[in-house]
Each structure stands twice: as C-alpha cells, then as structure tokens.
Amino acid sequence: MKKLFFFPSKNLIISIPMVLTLGFVTGLFFNLSILKDYILLFTFLMIFPTMIGFKIKEAVDLSHMKVVIASAIVNFAIIPILAIIMGKLFLNSQPQLYAGLIMISLFPTSGMTISWTMISKGNVPAAIKITAISLILGSFLAPVYLYYIVGTLIEVDVLGTFITVIQIVILPMILGQITYKLLMTKMTPETFKNKVKPYFPAFSIWAMMFIIFTSISLKSKMILKNPEIILTTALLLIGFYFLNFLISTFIGRFFFNRKDSFAFVYGTVMRNLSIALGLAIASFGPDTALIITIAFILQVQGGAWYGKLANKFNWLDKKQALENDYIVNEKAS
C-alpha cells in the first residue's frame, strides 16, 4: 500500500498521462459532471499539505534579494507579457484557453522549484524565498491581472476570484501554519522532516490526479470532435516553456553565479499549476483547465531535462567562469 501511495508522486511522468488517458476514455462513456461538485474540496486537499511547514518568514528577511527581485520582475512582468503576446497571436478566438495560459503565467513556482534547485546543487535558501514571495504576490495579483488581461474576452469576477484564492491558497496557508505548530508539540522538527513530511507531497498528488481526471473527462467528447485543440495547445505550451527557459537561462548566465542561476531559472520557469488548475475549474471551467492539464506533462518533463542538460553543457556557468578568469588575472598581475 505504501508503494501504491507514493507511486504517483515518484512517477509523475508516467502518472499524469495515465490519468489523462483514463479520464478521457471514462468521459466518453459516462456523465461525470457530478465530480465538479468536489473540485473545490480536492483543490483544498491538494494545496493544504504543501502548506504544512511552509516558511512564511522566509519571505521577509533580506537575504538573496538580488536574485529574488529579479525573479519577481520576470514572474510578474516578463512572463505575463510573453503569455499575453502568445495568447493574442494564437488563442484570441479561444478565450477560455487564453485565460488558462494567463493563469499559468500568473502563479510562479511550485514545490519542484525547491526540489530541482536542490538536485542541481543550486541555492536552495534563495529558491525557498522565491517560492514564498511568489506564492504570496501571485495570490493577490492574479485576480487583478486576470481582470485586466482577459476581462475583455470573458467575464472575470474579481471578487469571486479573490474569494477562491482565499479558499485554495490563503486558508490552507493559515491552517498549514496552525497544523505545523500543533505537530511541533508532538514531535521534533527532525521527526517531522524525515517521517511525516514525505507523505504530504504524495497526498497532494493524489488530490491533483482527481482534479486532472475530472478536468479531462468533462472535455473528452469535445476533444474527440476537435483533436486539433490538443495539438495546438501542446505546441503553444512547448513554445511558451522554451522561451521561458531561454529568457531565464540568459539572465541567470550573465547576471548570477551558477547556484543563484539554478534557483532563478527554476523559480521563474516552474509554475504553480496546482493552484492554477484549481482556480481554473472553480472560476472558469474545464476549457480553461485543459491547457493547464497539458502544461503539467510538459513542465515535469522540461524541469527534469533542463537540469541534466544545463549541467552537461554548462549553460549557467559563464559568469562564474568570468569571475574565475578575473581572479586568475589579478593574481598574475
């Protein structure tokens, strides 16, 4: 049972396509509209475990400010502009998909931001700070951005969106802090980190799988009649993530050292698709959720391959190499 419980979280590359296929096939033969009533609950269950032990205080100290400020500029200015341009060029006639692309751009960082920064031997404290600040800023900026960016194409209930954000982000964050304090009265931080915390991401993934299953099953008949929508969406997202990686790699390579660069890249390319998906279904519907569901597959693949290729080809080492050459030349002179 333990292996089954951890299987989805340890095998996202396999799990997400499996759930997509299962949801697609099931939706062709059964009416699963009743599942929509449970979306908000499972969105809460998806986010809440990730907030237990979430260090809000990491967002308020002044360390690593250069990379943190740069990531905020990219996350809340450059990437949304990129999404707007691509949306207007390719999705202007499909406002629900356009809204989904904008949502992807407005919720930066995920738990994998920290994990992949750690795997790549990057600056983990900076990645934690970027994640904390991005989550807080995104929660307040997303409803406003959505209103002004796609409000002319589809109706955006700013107050309703804020309420949804409170339900699926702010409330889990508050309850996560309370839960963590209660757990600390029963165990040490080491016990929590080693024996309890590893179960939380796996639980979140199971909730996420339910949401992905629901979102694809509700649109399976529409997809069958319009298969080009999947191809168009996938190609658009490949372009979006490629440009995102390219921009972040360029900035990281020329303005930061290697460790900060990995935190910067993963802090700006990885999007919080769990929150985006929950908000999409709760506030906009399955059409908007479709593009975010496809993004899950591409983001997991992209994050995994980027770390391997960046290390192999030294994409983020130029600034460090220049610094080393400068030191050598100074000593020689």
N, C-alpha and C positions, 0 to 999 in steps of 0.2 A: 504493500500500500504506500509505503514511503517513496519508493521509486516511481510509482504512478503519480503521486502528488507532486514530485519535483520534475517530472518529465517535461511538461510544457515550458517551464522557466529555463530549463537547461538545454532545450532543443527548440528555440523559437523559430529557427529557420525551417524546421520541419512542421512544428505545431500549427503555426499560422496558416500555411497553405492547406493543411489537413482540415482545419476548422472552416476555412473558406469553402473548400470543396464540399464538406458535409453540409454546411449551411445552404450552399447553392442548390444542391440536389434535394435536400429536405424541403426547401422553399418552393420547389417546382411541384411538389405533390401534396403539401399540407399548407393550410392557412395558419400562419404563426403570428398573426397580428396581436394576439393576446400577450405576447412576450414584451411588447412595447411598454406595458404597464410596469414592468420590473426593471426597465433600463436605469432609472434614477437610483434605485436601490443598489443595483450591481455596480453602477458608477461610483457610488459612495464606498462600496466594499472594495473596489479596485484601488481607490486613492487612499483610503484610511490607513491601511497597513504601512504604506510608504511614508506616512507622516509620523509614525511612532519612532521617536528618537531623532526626528528631523531637527537640525540645529538652527533655529531661527537666529540665535545670537551670532552665527557665522556671517550674517548679512550686515551686521552693524559695526564690526571692528574695521580698522583702516588698513589692514594688510592686503597686499596684492592688488592695490587699487588701479594700477595702470592697466593690467590685463582685464580686470573686472569692468572698468569704464569702457574700454574698447569693445568688450563683448556686449555690453548693454547697447552701445551705438549700433553695432552690427545687428543685434537681435531685434531691436525696436525701431530701426530706421532703414538700414540697407536691405535686410531680408524681406520685410513687408513691402518695400518698394519693388524688389525683384518679383515678389508674388503678384503685386498689382499689375506690373507690366506683362507678365506671362498670362495672368488671368484675363486681361483685356484683349490680348492678342489671340488667345486660344479658347477661352471659356466665356466670352461675353454673352453668347447666346444660351449658355447653360448656367444661370446664376447660382443654382444650388451647389454645383461643383466648384464654381468660383468662390463661393463662401467657404467651402471646405478647404481650398488651397490657402485662403487668407487665414483660416483658423490654424492651419499647420504652421504658418509663418509667425503667428502671434503668441504661441506657447512654446518658448525655447526651453531646452534642457530636459533631461529625463534621468532616471536612476542610472541608465547606462552611460551618461556623461561622466559620472564619477568612476564607474567600473572600468570603462575603456581607457580613461586617463590613467588609472592605476595600472592596468595591463600594459600600457605603453610607456610606463615609468615616467609619467608626466607629473605636473604639480597638482597633487590631489587636494591640498587645502584651498588652492585657487579654484579648482573645479567645484568644490563644495560651496564656496562663496558665490560663484557664478550661478550655480543651481538655485541657491536660496534666494538671491536677489532677483533672478529671472522669474521664479515662481511668483514671488510677491508682486513685482511690477506687472507681469503678464496678467495676473488676476484682475488688476484694476484697469489696465489699459485696453485689454481685449474687447470688452463691450463697446467702448468708445470708438476704437479703431473700426470694429465691425460696422457700427452705425454709419460712420463717415465714408468707409470704403465701399461697402456693398449695400448700403441703405437705399441707394437709388435704384437698385435692381430687385431687391427683395425686402420685405418688411423686417426690420430689426427692432425688437422690443428691448431697448437698452435696460430698462428697469428689470424686465424679466430675465435678461441675460445676466445682470448683476446678481439677481437672486439665485440663479442656477449656479453661478460661480461660487457664491457663498455656500451653497449646499454641497457642492462637489469638491471645493478647494479649501475655503476658509474654515468651515465647520470640521472637516476631517483634520485640518491642521491643529485646531484648538483641542479637539478630542484626542488627537495623537499626542500632544504635549501632556495632557492630563493622564492618559494611559501610561506614558513613559514614566512619569513621576510615581504613579502607583506601582508600576513594576519595579522601580528602583527601591521601593520599601520592602520588596520581597526577595531581591537578588542583587548581585553586584553588576556593575557595568560590563565586566568581562563575561559573566554568565549570560547576560542579555545578548551581547555581541556574538558569542560563539554558539549558544544553544537555542536562543529564541528568535533573534533577528533573521537568521537564514530562512525561516518559514514564511516571513511576511511577503517577500517578492513572489514566491510560488503561489501564495494565496491570491495576490493581486492579479497574477497572470490568469488564474482560473476565472476570476471575475471578468477580466478583459476578454477571454475567449468566449464567454457568454455574450458579451456586447458585440464582438465581431460576428459571431454566429447569427445573432439577431439582425444585425445591420445588413448582412449579405442575403439572408433568407428572405427578408422583406422585399429585396430588389431582384431576386433571381429571375423571375419571369420577365421583368423589364430588360435585364441583361441579356437573356436568351434572345429577345427580339431585337436588341441593339448591341451586338457583341463589340462593335467598333468603339463603344464608350469605354470599355476596359482598355483596349489598345491605346486610345487617345490619352486616357488618364495616366496609364503607366508610362508612356513616352514623355508626357508633360512632367511627371514627377521625377523621372530619370534626369531630365534637363534641369529641373529645379535643384535637386540634390547635387548634381555635378557642378553647377555654378556656385552653389553654396560652399561646397568643399573647395572649389578653386579660389573663391574670394577669401575664405578664412585661411587657407594654406598660404596664399600670397602675403596676407597681413602678418600671420604668425611667423613666416620665414624671414621677413625683413624687419620686423619690429620687436620680436621677443626671442628669448633663448628657447632651446628645444623643449624644456619641461613646461614652461609657460605656454608655448605654442600648442602642445597637445591639449592642455586644459582649455585653451582658447578655441581650437578647432572643434573639439567635442562639445564645448559649451555653446557653440553657435550653430553647428550643423544638426546636432541631435535635437529633435523637437519633442515636446511632451504630448505625444499622440494619445496617451490615455485620457488626459483631460480634454484634449480637443475632440476626441471621439465621443466622450460622454456629453459634452456641451453640444456637439453637432446633433446627436439624436434627440437630446432633451429640448433643444431650442429650434432646430431646423428640420430634422427628419433624415430618413435613410439615404436620400440622394446625396446630401452633404457628407454623411458618414462614409459613403462608398469610397471617395477619394482618400479619406484618412485611413480606411482599412487597407487599401493598396499600399499606402505610404509605410505601414508597419513592416511589410515584407522588404521594401527597398531600403528602409532606414537600418534595419537589423543587418542586412547584407552589406550595405555601404559602410556602416561603422566597423564591422568586423574586418572587411577587406582593407579599409583605409589604414588601420593600424599596422597591418602586415606590410603594405606597400610603402607607407611613409618611412618605416624603419629600414626597409630593404634599400630604398633609393634615396634615403636621407633628404626627404622633401623639406624637413623643418630644421635643418642643421646649418643653414648658410650663415645666419647671424652669429651663431656660436663659433663657426669656423673663422669668420672675420675677426671676432674678438680674440681668438687664439693667435691668429696671424699678427694682430696688433701687439699682443703681449710679447710674442717672439721677437718682433722687430724692435720693440722698445728695449728689450734686454740686449739685443745685438748692438744697438746704438749706444 
